């Protein structure tokens, strides 16, 4: 007698996240330096904590409207006003349970059997499994550390076929920290619009950008919101990943459809968390500038330290808090990070977590202190000198 559930075959095929796999393994060891987890190490700003507590004390724990608290939607509209060409209104926003739900809604509402979704590798861990879960095919565009993981827009455009339903963009990128120049985003967005292909733009890290670069967004261009879905979140910008408050942006017609889908996934979002998010948007932004300044210092240092590492190909990321060096071609990155964890107690994320083309790479997160970064490389540099590939 078969006692197991009869799972959807696409669910059975979902991989175990390499991020969680490494984190769980590291938890069984002592004296581990983590460069693996993608969450801010800063304390949540006090005014946001107080707003969350105040909401709880005032009994703001009931269901909200489907699209989210009206006050939050208005705060988001004001946040985007003046920054971009689009004249957004409240009906262009849908509050979601983190950016994860926004990405889930966007991808699974478009992907379907017989369709293709263009994904640029390395890609955030959710993108490709969700496409395949929905029964669509992934068309991969490969980028490498040698090119700083920048993508040639013409390669993306040439990959569009009559079966293409969406292109997923992520800038600044997780796992690479790469920021696409405006010309790249513009070329892809305009051609997608001409071909009736929807852009799904993951803009979670749009305010964690270095070197005085502008915050990147597809909203910088005169795009048709009927063919654009943007996912974003408060988690990384304000160091509140556990509150699970995100949002998506699209045309009012699309949001109306996605709102209906949303009610069958999480129903509504975290009510006190939304009140805290309102305070985050309306409050003093010094906390954001200070965190970004610290990430920039860490980025500068980790780039310098990687130059002292044998065998690694690196580059200079411009945003987020990740860097993804590559190993010599043919190297098994998963085996490499496992040995690094067991032998010198430094935890990183294997590259194949982010796509089949990334097997000889690994992701480092510098969402940790400079002292921990220095500690990790004091172990890594001499260890790497002893390795042969």
Buried (B, 14 or more C-beta within 10 A) or exposed (E): EEEEEEEEEEEEEEEEBBBBBBBEBBEEEEEBBBBBBBBBBBEBBEBBBEBBEBBBEEEBEEEBEBBBBEBBBBBBBEBBEEBBEBEBEBBBBBBBBBBBBBBBBBBBBBBEEEBBBBBBBBBBBBBBBBBBBBBBBBBBBBBBBEEBBBBEBEEBBEBBEEEBBBBBBBBBBBBBBBBBBBEBBBBBBBBBBEBEBBBBBBBBBBBBBBEEEEBBBBBBBEBBBBBBBBBBBBBBBBBBBEBBBBBBBBBBEBBBEBBEBBEEEBEBBBBBBBBBBBBBBBBEBEBBEEBBEBBBEBBBBBBEBBEEBBBBBBBBBBBBBBBBBBBEEEBBBBEBBBEBBEEBBBBBBBBBBBBEBBBBBBBBBBBBEEEBBEBBBBBBBEBBEEEEE
